[in-house]
Amino acid sequence: MHWMIAARFGDEQFLDQIKQGFLCGAVAKIDYEKSLRLYQKYGHEVNSDQRDRARDIHWSGLDRVERS
């Protein structure tokens, strides 16, 4: 259950563990599907044009500092 919570908050490592559990029969298909949907929903929620622009500005600023 804690793996599903971690997947819900975008932790790809735990999503992979859930997938492996499903492939070996330790995790039910419905639980794997629910975890995958929660992970995808998180990804859509955190993506935005404004956030991407802010990230790009941040990283370009660091590049200028490192070159100085």
C-alpha positions as CSV (number, residue, x, y, z in Angstrom):
1,M,0.0,0.0,0.0
2,H,2.8,2.5,0.8
3,W,4.2,1.9,-2.7
4,M,0.9,3.2,-4.2
5,I,1.2,6.3,-2.0
6,A,4.7,6.9,-3.2
7,A,3.7,6.3,-6.9
8,R,0.9,8.9,-6.3
9,F,3.5,11.5,-5.5
10,G,5.6,10.8,-8.6
11,D,8.2,8.3,-7.3
12,E,9.1,6.3,-10.4
13,Q,11.2,3.8,-8.4
14,F,8.2,2.7,-6.4
15,L,6.1,2.5,-9.5
16,D,8.7,0.2,-11.0
17,Q,8.6,-2.0,-7.9
18,I,4.8,-2.2,-8.2
19,K,5.2,-3.2,-11.8
20,Q,7.7,-5.9,-10.9
21,G,5.4,-7.1,-8.2
22,F,2.5,-7.3,-10.7
23,L,4.7,-9.2,-13.2
24,C,5.7,-11.8,-10.7
25,G,2.1,-12.1,-9.4
26,A,2.6,-10.5,-6.0
27,V,0.5,-7.4,-6.9
28,A,-3.0,-7.5,-8.2
29,K,-3.7,-6.0,-11.7
30,I,-6.2,-3.5,-10.2
31,D,-3.6,-2.3,-7.7
32,Y,-1.0,-1.9,-10.5
33,E,-3.5,0.0,-12.7
34,K,-4.5,2.3,-9.8
35,S,-0.9,3.1,-9.0
36,L,-0.1,3.8,-12.7
37,R,-3.1,6.1,-13.0
38,L,-2.1,8.0,-9.8
39,Y,1.5,8.3,-11.0
40,Q,0.3,9.7,-14.4
41,K,-2.1,12.1,-12.7
42,Y,0.7,13.4,-10.6
43,G,2.8,14.0,-13.7
44,H,0.0,15.9,-15.4
45,E,-0.5,18.0,-12.2
46,V,3.1,19.1,-11.9
47,N,3.6,20.0,-15.5
48,S,2.8,23.5,-16.6
49,D,4.3,26.0,-19.0
50,Q,4.9,28.5,-16.2
51,R,6.8,25.9,-14.2
52,D,8.9,24.8,-17.2
53,R,9.8,28.4,-17.9
54,A,10.8,29.0,-14.3
55,R,13.0,25.9,-14.3
56,D,14.7,26.9,-17.6
57,I,15.4,30.4,-16.2
58,H,16.8,28.9,-13.0
59,W,19.1,26.5,-14.8
60,S,20.3,29.1,-17.4
61,G,21.1,31.5,-14.4
62,L,23.2,28.7,-12.9
63,D,25.1,28.2,-16.1
64,R,26.1,31.9,-16.2
65,V,27.3,31.7,-12.5
66,E,29.4,28.6,-13.2
67,R,31.0,30.2,-16.3
68,S,32.1,33.3,-14.3
